[in-house]
């Protein structure tokens, strides 16, 4: 049984590993030793935790030299089988979780904007209703003004007709007054002539009587 495990371990060590390039990560569920050189007898200078991101510098067989910190001395060798170019599951989960949080925030913002837009629409609808009421009131006022103007036009026409009738009546009255004055003048003349004739006849009769008396005679 022990020989079988050793054989499997040798196969794993000798299996070809992918060439690493760019960001690489310590595979899941491991804490890996970083050594000063290749080989398990090299001095350990640190440990890398699972999911830690490192920078791959060079490769030597089953070993890879990585930079695991900001300082230049934070470098060492690690077995390549403990590295993977794939983003660890925990980061993928975190990425999905962060994206879900961002989407949730965006949805909340959209809900707020939708609520604000709904309120603006309600306010706009109310303003439109108020404006419609004002327009209706204005139309009613215009209709009343039209009625007043129509009544005024009708009254103006009636006034003109009455003015024409009055003018015609005044003309007829003037003609009648002129005719009456003429008749009055003629009556006065006739009266004067009549009175004058009677007076003249009386005078003549008086002269006749007077002459006869002077002669000593009478009327009979």
C-alpha atoms as a printed R data frame, in Angstrom:
    type eleno elety resid chain resno        x       y       z
1   ATOM     1    CA   UNK     A     1    0.000   0.000   0.000
2   ATOM     2    CA   UNK     A     2    2.837   2.382   0.849
3   ATOM     3    CA   UNK     A     3    4.614   1.587  -2.402
4   ATOM     4    CA   UNK     A     4    1.421   2.366  -4.317
5   ATOM     5    CA   UNK     A     5    1.140   5.816  -2.716
6   ATOM     6    CA   UNK     A     6    4.771   6.560  -3.523
7   ATOM     7    CA   UNK     A     7    4.165   5.513  -7.132
8   ATOM     8    CA   UNK     A     8    1.125   7.808  -7.432
9   ATOM     9    CA   UNK     A     9    3.117  10.669  -5.902
10  ATOM    10    CA   UNK     A    10    5.931  10.189  -8.391
11  ATOM    11    CA   UNK     A    11    3.430  10.193 -11.276
12  ATOM    12    CA   UNK     A    12    1.937  13.452 -10.008
13  ATOM    13    CA   UNK     A    13    5.384  15.038  -9.722
14  ATOM    14    CA   UNK     A    14    6.412  13.902 -13.179
15  ATOM    15    CA   UNK     A    15    3.165  14.864 -14.898
16  ATOM    16    CA   UNK     A    16    3.557  17.736 -17.397
17  ATOM    17    CA   UNK     A    17    2.352  21.070 -16.009
18  ATOM    18    CA   UNK     A    18    0.969  24.035 -17.948
19  ATOM    19    CA   UNK     A    19    3.241  26.967 -18.617
20  ATOM    20    CA   UNK     A    20    2.302  29.807 -16.307
21  ATOM    21    CA   UNK     A    21    2.023  33.356 -17.571
22  ATOM    22    CA   UNK     A    22    0.500  36.464 -16.064
23  ATOM    23    CA   UNK     A    23   -1.354  36.439 -12.762
24  ATOM    24    CA   UNK     A    24   -1.479  33.023 -11.098
25  ATOM    25    CA   UNK     A    25   -3.093  31.855  -7.892
26  ATOM    26    CA   UNK     A    26   -2.409  29.333  -5.185
27  ATOM    27    CA   UNK     A    27   -4.920  26.534  -5.626
28  ATOM    28    CA   UNK     A    28   -7.737  25.901  -3.194
29  ATOM    29    CA   UNK     A    29   -7.293  24.542   0.321
30  ATOM    30    CA   UNK     A    30   -3.479  24.780   0.521
31  ATOM    31    CA   UNK     A    31   -0.809  26.636   2.407
32  ATOM    32    CA   UNK     A    32    2.293  26.273   0.271
33  ATOM    33    CA   UNK     A    33    5.921  26.766   1.268
34  ATOM    34    CA   UNK     A    34    8.078  29.230  -0.633
35  ATOM    35    CA   UNK     A    35   11.741  28.191  -0.886
36  ATOM    36    CA   UNK     A    36   14.984  29.856  -1.814
37  ATOM    37    CA   UNK     A    37   15.510  27.410  -4.667
38  ATOM    38    CA   UNK     A    38   14.165  24.385  -6.479
39  ATOM    39    CA   UNK     A    39   13.884  21.196  -4.504
40  ATOM    40    CA   UNK     A    40   12.347  20.233  -1.209
41  ATOM    41    CA   UNK     A    41   15.720  20.611   0.524
42  ATOM    42    CA   UNK     A    42   15.842  24.368  -0.211
43  ATOM    43    CA   UNK     A    43   15.249  26.742   2.670
44  ATOM    44    CA   UNK     A    44   11.672  27.851   3.312
45  ATOM    45    CA   UNK     A    45   11.334  31.650   3.338
46  ATOM    46    CA   UNK     A    46    7.555  31.927   3.678
47  ATOM    47    CA   UNK     A    47    4.156  30.443   3.099
48  ATOM    48    CA   UNK     A    48    1.434  31.290   0.632
49  ATOM    49    CA   UNK     A    49   -2.185  30.956   1.629
50  ATOM    50    CA   UNK     A    50   -4.919  29.583  -0.541
51  ATOM    51    CA   UNK     A    51   -6.251  31.925  -3.218
52  ATOM    52    CA   UNK     A    52   -3.276  34.302  -2.869
53  ATOM    53    CA   UNK     A    53   -2.324  35.996  -6.109
54  ATOM    54    CA   UNK     A    54    1.329  35.859  -7.171
55  ATOM    55    CA   UNK     A    55    3.386  36.971 -10.145
56  ATOM    56    CA   UNK     A    56    5.134  34.212 -12.065
57  ATOM    57    CA   UNK     A    57    8.740  35.229 -12.891
58  ATOM    58    CA   UNK     A    58   10.378  32.095 -14.324
59  ATOM    59    CA   UNK     A    59   10.092  28.290 -14.431
60  ATOM    60    CA   UNK     A    60   12.483  25.428 -13.837
61  ATOM    61    CA   UNK     A    61   10.967  21.984 -14.405
62  ATOM    62    CA   UNK     A    62    8.242  21.416 -11.858
63  ATOM    63    CA   UNK     A    63    9.137  24.599 -10.029
64  ATOM    64    CA   UNK     A    64    8.137  28.215 -10.588
65  ATOM    65    CA   UNK     A    65    9.711  31.353  -9.201
66  ATOM    66    CA   UNK     A    66    7.055  33.792  -8.020
67  ATOM    67    CA   UNK     A    67    6.854  37.273  -6.562
68  ATOM    68    CA   UNK     A    68    4.296  37.304  -3.754
69  ATOM    69    CA   UNK     A    69    4.630  40.800  -2.327
70  ATOM    70    CA   UNK     A    70    5.459  44.418  -3.200
71  ATOM    71    CA   UNK     A    71    9.101  44.204  -2.016
72  ATOM    72    CA   UNK     A    72   11.829  42.843  -4.239
73  ATOM    73    CA   UNK     A    73   12.916  40.317  -1.602
74  ATOM    74    CA   UNK     A    74    9.424  38.772  -1.497
75  ATOM    75    CA   UNK     A    75   10.342  36.151  -4.094
76  ATOM    76    CA   UNK     A    76   10.834  32.404  -3.995
77  ATOM    77    CA   UNK     A    77   10.274  29.037  -5.589
78  ATOM    78    CA   UNK     A    78    7.084  26.981  -5.368
79  ATOM    79    CA   UNK     A    79    5.927  23.756  -6.986
80  ATOM    80    CA   UNK     A    80    4.005  24.542 -10.126
81  ATOM    81    CA   UNK     A    81    1.300  22.011  -9.293
82  ATOM    82    CA   UNK     A    82    0.159  24.291  -6.484
83  ATOM    83    CA   UNK     A    83   -0.422  27.180  -8.913
84  ATOM    84    CA   UNK     A    84   -3.230  27.758 -11.379
85  ATOM    85    CA   UNK     A    85   -3.937  30.505 -13.912
86  ATOM    86    CA   UNK     A    86   -7.656  30.159 -13.213
87  ATOM    87    CA   UNK     A    87   -9.335  32.573 -10.863
88  ATOM    88    CA   UNK     A    88  -10.099  30.728  -7.585
89  ATOM    89    CA   UNK     A    89  -13.687  29.813  -6.871
90  ATOM    90    CA   UNK     A    90  -13.847  32.158  -3.912
91  ATOM    91    CA   UNK     A    91  -12.888  35.084  -6.167
92  ATOM    92    CA   UNK     A    92  -15.375  33.969  -8.788
93  ATOM    93    CA   UNK     A    93  -18.019  33.836  -6.083
94  ATOM    94    CA   UNK     A    94  -16.961  37.236  -4.794
95  ATOM    95    CA   UNK     A    95  -17.039  38.608  -8.329
96  ATOM    96    CA   UNK     A    96  -20.540  37.238  -8.870
97  ATOM    97    CA   UNK     A    97  -21.597  38.511  -5.447
98  ATOM    98    CA   UNK     A    98  -20.167  41.977  -6.157
99  ATOM    99    CA   UNK     A    99  -21.881  41.991  -9.521
100 ATOM   100    CA   UNK     A   100  -25.145  40.977  -7.862
101 ATOM   101    CA   UNK     A   101  -24.709  43.790  -5.327
102 ATOM   102    CA   UNK     A   102  -24.034  46.251  -8.143
103 ATOM   103    CA   UNK     A   103  -27.070  45.030 -10.043
104 ATOM   104    CA   UNK     A   104  -29.181  45.310  -6.867
105 ATOM   105    CA   UNK     A   105  -27.944  48.875  -6.375
106 ATOM   106    CA   UNK     A   106  -28.711  49.694  -9.993
107 ATOM   107    CA   UNK     A   107  -32.201  48.223  -9.601
108 ATOM   108    CA   UNK     A   108  -32.754  50.311  -6.456
109 ATOM   109    CA   UNK     A   109  -31.576  53.430  -8.278
110 ATOM   110    CA   UNK     A   110  -33.906  52.604 -11.174
111 ATOM   111    CA   UNK     A   111  -36.771  52.111  -8.703
112 ATOM   112    CA   UNK     A   112  -36.042  55.504  -7.158
113 ATOM   113    CA   UNK     A   113  -35.896  57.110 -10.591
114 ATOM   114    CA   UNK     A   114  -39.112  55.330 -11.543
115 ATOM   115    CA   UNK     A   115  -40.798  56.587  -8.357
116 ATOM   116    CA   UNK     A   116  -39.547  60.097  -9.064
117 ATOM   117    CA   UNK     A   117  -40.709  59.843 -12.663
118 ATOM   118    CA   UNK     A   118  -44.113  58.560 -11.518
119 ATOM   119    CA   UNK     A   119  -44.444  61.505  -9.129
120 ATOM   120    CA   UNK     A   120  -43.447  63.918 -11.904
121 ATOM   121    CA   UNK     A   121  -46.012  62.329 -14.228
122 ATOM   122    CA   UNK     A   122  -48.720  62.639 -11.553
123 ATOM   123    CA   UNK     A   123  -47.794  66.281 -10.996
124 ATOM   124    CA   UNK     A   124  -47.787  66.915 -14.740
125 ATOM   125    CA   UNK     A   125  -51.200  65.274 -15.116
126 ATOM   126    CA   UNK     A   126  -52.551  67.474 -12.292
127 ATOM   127    CA   UNK     A   127  -51.067  70.571 -13.954
128 ATOM   128    CA   UNK     A   128  -52.688  69.544 -17.238
129 ATOM   129    CA   UNK     A   129  -56.054  69.103 -15.508
130 ATOM   130    CA   UNK     A   130  -55.711  72.530 -13.876
131 ATOM   131    CA   UNK     A   131  -54.796  74.080 -17.215
132 ATOM   132    CA   UNK     A   132  -57.775  72.374 -18.843
133 ATOM   133    CA   UNK     A   133  -60.048  73.846 -16.158
134 ATOM   134    CA   UNK     A   134  -58.541  77.290 -16.718
135 ATOM   135    CA   UNK     A   135  -58.976  76.843 -20.480
136 ATOM   136    CA   UNK     A   136  -62.596  75.808 -19.996
137 ATOM   137    CA   UNK     A   137  -63.209  78.863 -17.805
138 ATOM   138    CA   UNK     A   138  -61.547  81.052 -20.426
139 ATOM   139    CA   UNK     A   139  -63.677  79.523 -23.183
140 ATOM   140    CA   UNK     A   140  -66.795  80.185 -21.136
141 ATOM   141    CA   UNK     A   141  -65.668  83.786 -20.690
142 ATOM   142    CA   UNK     A   142  -65.067  84.075 -24.429
143 ATOM   143    CA   UNK     A   143  -68.508  82.634 -25.140
144 ATOM   144    CA   UNK     A   144  -70.076  85.182 -22.787
145 ATOM   145    CA   UNK     A   145  -68.109  87.936 -24.491
146 ATOM   146    CA   UNK     A   146  -69.333  86.659 -27.860
147 ATOM   147    CA   UNK     A   147  -72.890  86.705 -26.538
148 ATOM   148    CA   UNK     A   148  -72.413  90.236 -25.199
149 ATOM   149    CA   UNK     A   149  -70.855  91.318 -28.478
150 ATOM   150    CA   UNK     A   150  -73.712  89.716 -30.392
151 ATOM   151    CA   UNK     A   151  -76.212  91.466 -28.120
152 ATOM   152    CA   UNK     A   152  -74.307  94.723 -28.542
153 ATOM   153    CA   UNK     A   153  -74.346  94.320 -32.319
154 ATOM   154    CA   UNK     A   154  -78.065  93.603 -32.207
155 ATOM   155    CA   UNK     A   155  -78.675  96.623 -29.977
156 ATOM   156    CA   UNK     A   156  -76.514  98.739 -32.283
157 ATOM   157    CA   UNK     A   157  -78.611  97.694 -35.271
158 ATOM   158    CA   UNK     A   158  -81.799  98.395 -33.337
159 ATOM   159    CA   UNK     A   159  -80.427 101.775 -32.288
160 ATOM   160    CA   UNK     A   160  -79.628 102.621 -35.908
161 ATOM   161    CA   UNK     A   161  -83.122 101.573 -36.962
162 ATOM   162    CA   UNK     A   162  -84.662 103.673 -34.194
163 ATOM   163    CA   UNK     A   163  -82.411 106.610 -35.146
164 ATOM   164    CA   UNK     A   164  -83.606 106.315 -38.741
165 ATOM   165    CA   UNK     A   165  -87.219 106.175 -37.580
166 ATOM   166    CA   UNK     A   166  -86.683 109.192 -35.297
167 ATOM   167    CA   UNK     A   167  -84.994 111.113 -38.104
168 ATOM   168    CA   UNK     A   168  -87.859 110.273 -40.440
169 ATOM   169    CA   UNK     A   169  -90.398 111.285 -37.813
170 ATOM   170    CA   UNK     A   170  -88.451 114.482 -37.141
171 ATOM   171    CA   UNK     A   171  -88.508 115.201 -40.869
172 ATOM   172    CA   UNK     A   172  -92.267 114.587 -41.001
173 ATOM   173    CA   UNK     A   173  -92.720 116.682 -37.852
174 ATOM   174    CA   UNK     A   174  -90.727 119.500 -39.426
175 ATOM   175    CA   UNK     A   175  -92.864 119.331 -42.540
176 ATOM   176    CA   UNK     A   176  -96.057 119.288 -40.467
177 ATOM   177    CA   UNK     A   177  -94.856 122.243 -38.383
178 ATOM   178    CA   UNK     A   178  -94.058 124.158 -41.545
179 ATOM   179    CA   UNK     A   179  -97.481 123.328 -42.944
180 ATOM   180    CA   UNK     A   180  -99.130 124.348 -39.651
181 ATOM   181    CA   UNK     A   181  -97.257 127.656 -39.631
182 ATOM   182    CA   UNK     A   182  -98.391 128.279 -43.169
183 ATOM   183    CA   UNK     A   183 -101.990 127.446 -42.245
184 ATOM   184    CA   UNK     A   184 -101.796 129.655 -39.187
185 ATOM   185    CA   UNK     A   185 -100.440 132.488 -41.286
186 ATOM   186    CA   UNK     A   186 -103.140 132.024 -43.883
187 ATOM   187    CA   UNK     A   187 -105.774 131.973 -41.132
188 ATOM   188    CA   UNK     A   188 -104.429 135.149 -39.664
189 ATOM   189    CA   UNK     A   189 -104.433 136.790 -43.078
190 ATOM   190    CA   UNK     A   190 -107.993 135.652 -43.717
191 ATOM   191    CA   UNK     A   191 -109.017 136.934 -40.320
192 ATOM   192    CA   UNK     A   192 -107.330 140.260 -40.943
193 ATOM   193    CA   UNK     A   193 -108.941 140.515 -44.315
194 ATOM   194    CA   UNK     A   194 -112.336 139.661 -42.865
195 ATOM   195    CA   UNK     A   195 -111.955 142.064 -39.973
196 ATOM   196    CA   UNK     A   196 -110.646 144.715 -42.300
197 ATOM   197    CA   UNK     A   197 -113.596 144.216 -44.675
198 ATOM   198    CA   UNK     A   198 -116.133 144.491 -41.873
199 ATOM   199    CA   UNK     A   199 -114.405 147.577 -40.509
200 ATOM   200    CA   UNK     A   200 -114.315 149.126 -43.954
201 ATOM   201    CA   UNK     A   201 -117.981 148.363 -44.506
202 ATOM   202    CA   UNK     A   202 -118.823 149.953 -41.150
203 ATOM   203    CA   UNK     A   203 -116.844 153.031 -41.990
204 ATOM   204    CA   UNK     A   204 -118.542 153.388 -45.347
205 ATOM   205    CA   UNK     A   205 -121.954 152.892 -43.782
206 ATOM   206    CA   UNK     A   206 -121.134 155.487 -41.167
207 ATOM   207    CA   UNK     A   207 -120.151 157.982 -43.830
208 ATOM   208    CA   UNK     A   208 -123.351 157.413 -45.677
209 ATOM   209    CA   UNK     A   209 -125.447 157.944 -42.583
210 ATOM   210    CA   UNK     A   210 -123.456 160.991 -41.647
211 ATOM   211    CA   UNK     A   211 -123.986 162.574 -45.024
212 ATOM   212    CA   UNK     A   212 -127.665 161.985 -44.936
213 ATOM   213    CA   UNK     A   213 -127.975 163.579 -41.549
214 ATOM   214    CA   UNK     A   214 -126.166 166.605 -42.855
215 ATOM   215    CA   UNK     A   215 -128.735 166.900 -45.597
216 ATOM   216    CA   UNK     A   216 -131.529 166.676 -43.167
217 ATOM   217    CA   UNK     A   217 -132.886 163.499 -44.377
218 ATOM   218    CA   UNK     A   218 -133.268 160.149 -42.728
219 ATOM   219    CA   UNK     A   219 -132.628 156.800 -43.698
220 ATOM   220    CA   UNK     A   220 -136.293 156.160 -44.376
